[in-house]
């Protein structure tokens, strides 16, 4: 099962890189925030300097990062968690997740009013669910309160999540249990998009959204379209929200292995990933190579901005193979910098524009 394989890979790579945690100098053209483990996805708390990061390992929780000071702390630990379940919206949720087991993955944040926003988190470890948090940015530091969850269908793990103004959610399933990375990169469909609205009993499949490796997901500003990364095809695909059975348009085949996707305030879509071409690491051959073998060979990263109307991409940042930072997953503009996440490192990369 891909989830188990990926978890084993993360532990393996964490052990390899842990010794480098004490060294946090610039390398490979990047500066770093060192310490956060497996920061697979990042979001900016609206109208603040604060960044929230996932932690893709057991007990990783959520990291709060001061983008100015480059300092960080861990939220939702046994000592710091705040729980106040919204029973009206999330009454079917069986309770707050265990912080010792919570492994966080894709993130989505939706701005509210008066310094408040809602954070949606793909959670693993103990259960597969979208965990929901209220964020209050009116204090000296943002305050995070767990308010509910939506459980995934039995046997399925979410990868990424996006939200609508009415609280509805869409999530991607990268791969079903009987599919493999070899299937994905051979162009065979492995996953799909699922949807949930307040009042629904659970997530349901959106027919026609199957792709080779449904990964990052985002909702257009007017909420009429969905943008989904196909990792296997190395594209970002646009679907109509009202009729998702037909693809509207797509990017070209990108020069990277795209992972997460987020929409910036100016409407551009940002995605990032490892370079698809590497003489040192060889071709993308998952028929004869395990995920551990792929991920343990350092590859460069590429981050691109995509025009959602034309689906044309523009190079935003890139870097060479780097032994202390690899397996890039996403890009986030923070001031004049581009922050890069990873699923297998002890730091977040920061590229200057």
N, C-alpha and C positions, 0 to 999 in steps of 0.2 A: 504494500500500500504506500502511495507516495508520501502521505503525511508522516508515516513512521520513518521512511528513508530520509526525508528532509530533516526531521528532528535529530536523527543520528548524525547527519552531516553537520548540523549546527554545533552539536556537542564536540564532534571531532575537530572542527575548525576553531572553535573557541579555545580548546586546549592548545592547539598549535600557535595561536596568536596571543594567548594570555601573557606570555613572557614579554611581549613587546609593549604591554600596556603602560609601563613606566616611561617609555620613550614617546614623547608627543611632539617632537619637532616637525617642521614642515618637511614633506617628502613627496616625490612624484608630482610636484607642482601644486600640491594641496596643503592647506593648514587643517587642523583637526580640533574637534571637541573629543577628548579621550575619556573613556570610562563607560559610557552607555554601551550595553552589550546587544549586538544584533539589532541595531536600530533600523528595522526593515522599512518603516514608513514614518514620515514627519508631516506635521501640519503647524501652521502659524495661528496662534490665538488671535482672533480678529482685532485689529487696531492696537496691537501691543508689540513688544519686543520678544515675547515669550514663544518658544517652540515646544511642542509636545511630540514625543517620540515613542514608538512602540519598542518593546523588548522581546525579541522572538526566541525566547528560551524559558523554561519553567521558572516561574517566579519573577520574570522580567518586568511585569507590570507596565507602568507608563513613566517615562522620564520627563521632567520639566527642565528646560534649558533656557538660561538667560543668554540671548543671542549677542548682547553687548559684552558681558563679562566672560562668556564662554564657560560659565559654571553650570552645574546641574545637580538635581536631586531626584530621588525616586518617589513617585506617587503611587498610591494604592498598595502600600505594604501593610504588614500587620500593625505597624505603629501609626500609619498615616491615613488609613482608609476612612472615608466617611460614607455611610450608607443611609439612604432615605428613599425607599422604593416607591415609585409612582404606580400605585395599584390600579388606577383608572386606565392607564395606557398599557402597563406591563404586568397586569395581574396574573398572567399565565406563567410568568417567570418564577422558577422555584426558589429564588433568593440570590444573594450576592455571591460572586465567585470567590473561591479560596485564593487569597493572594500568594500563598506558597506554591500554587500550581498554575496560576494564570500566565499564559504565554500569549503575548499580543502580536498582532500581524498588521493588516491594513487598517488605516485610519481615515475618518472623514469628520470634518467639523463644519457646523452650520451656525452662522451668526444669528443671534437673536437681538433683543433690545437692551439698552442700558448696561452694556458690558457683559451681558450673559450670552452664552452659546451652548450648543449641544454637541458632544463628542460621541461618535459611533466607532466602536472598536471591534475588529475581528478577534475573537478570543478562542484560544485552544487551551488544553490542559484541564482535565477534570470534566469538561463538557465543550461541545462545539456550539458557539452562540455569538450573536452580536451583542456586546455589552454596551450599555448606554450611560453616559455621564453628563451631569450638568456642570458647566464651567462658569465660574464667577470671576471676572477679571477686575473687579472693583477693589480688591484688597491689594496689599503690597505685592503679593504674589498670587497668581491665579489659584482659586480653590476648586478642587475636583470632588464631586459628589456622585457616587454610583446611584442611579435611579431605576435601572431595570435591564432586561435582556429580552432577546427573541431567539429561541432555540432553533438550530438548524435541523433539517430533516435527518432522521436516523441514518448514520453511516456516511454523511456528507460533511466536508469541512469547507467553510468559506475561505476565500482568499482576500477579496477586497469588498468594500462597501461604499455606497453613495446614498444620499438622502434627498428628499423633496421637502418643500416648505410645509406640507401637511403632516410630516412625520413618517411618510411612507419610505421604505427602504428597497434598494436593489443590491444584490450581492452576486459575486461570481464564485463558481465552483471551478477551480482550475482543472481538476481531473477526477473522474469517478474512480472508485476503488479497483475496478478491473482494467483501468487504462494505465499506460506507462509514459515516461518521457520519450521513449522511442516512438510511440504512437504520435505524440504531440509534434515532434520535430519532423515526422514523416508527413505531416499535414492532415492527419486523421483527427476528427473531432473527439475531444476528451472531456469537455465540460460545458457549462451553460450559465445563463443568468437566472436567478430566482428573485421573486418579489414578495413583499409583505406590506400591508397597510394596517394602521391601528384598527383593531376589531377583528382582524383575521386570526384564524387559529394557528397559522404558521406560514412558513415560506412555501411558495408554489413555483413550479417551473414556468418560465416564459418560453413557450414553444418557438422554435426558429432561431434561437440565439446561440445554438451550439457552435463552438469554434475549437480549433486546436489550441488548447491552453487558454481558456478565459481567465484573464489576470486582472489588471487594474480596471476600474470602472469610474465613470464620472457622468454627471447629469448636466445638460446644457443650461445656460442662464435662464432661458424661458421654459425649461423643463419639458420641451417637446422631443428631445433627442437624448439617446444614451451613447456614450463613447466607451468602447471596450477594447482593451489590449488583447490581441491574439499573440501570445508568446511564441507559439509554434510557427505561425506565418510571419512573425516579426512585423506586424502591422497594427495600426489602431483603426477600428471599424466604427462607423456611425450607424446606429439603428434609430428608426422612428419609435418614440415611446408609445404611440397609439397603434402602430402596426409593425411590431418588431420582427415579423417573419421574413421581411425583405431588408437586406443591407442597403443603406442609402449611398455610402461612399466609403473610401478607405485611403489610407496613406499608401505610399510606395512601400516596397520591402525595405525596412530600415537597416542601417549598418550596425545596429546593436540588437541585443536580445531584450526587448522592452519588457518592463515589469509593471510598476504602478503608474497611474496617470492622475494628474490633478489639474483643475482649472484655476488659473490665476485671476486676479481682480480685473485685468484688462481683457479677459476672455480667451487668452491663449491656453492651450493644453500643454503641460510639461510631462515628459516621460524620460526615463533613463534606464540604462542597463549596461551589462558588460559588452565589450566589443565582440562582434560575431566572428571577426577574423583574427587569428593569432597563430603566427608561425611557431611560437614556442609551445603552445598548448595543443595545437592540432585542430582538426575540423570538429564541427558539432556532430559527433557520432555517438548517439546514445544506444545504438544497437550493440556497440562493443565497449562502451565506457559507462561507468556508474556515475551517479550524481556526485559522489564523494571525489572521484577522480577528476571530474570536470571542475568542481568548485575549489579544489586544492591547488590548482594551477593558476597563478595570478594573471588576470587579464585587465586590459585597460577599460576605462568607462567612457561612455558617450551620453550626453544629455541634450535633448532637443526640445524646441518649442514648436507646436503645431497649430496652424490656423484652422479652427474648427469648420470654417466654411469651405475652404479649398483643400484641406488636409495636406497642405504643403508644409514641409518641416524645415526648420532653421537650426543649425548647430548652435547650442547655447554654451556648452563647456565640454571638454574632453581631457583625458589624461592617459598616460602610458601604463603598461603593466607595472604593478607596485606591490612588493611583497608585504607591506603593512596595511594595504587597503585594496580590496578586490570585491567581486560579486555585488556590484552596484545594483540598486533596486529602484531608486526614485530621485527626483530633483525638486528642490523647493527654492524659490527666490526669497532671500531674506536680506532686505536692504540692497546693497550693491553686490552681494555675493550669491552664489548658488551652492546650496547645501545638498550633499549626496548621501543617501542612506545605503545600508548594506544588510544582507541577511546573515553575515558570518564574520563580523568583526567586532573590535572593542573600541571603535571610534566612528565619528561622523566626519565625512570629508567636506571641506569648504574651499570652493574655487572662486577666485576673484574674477569679476567680469573684465 
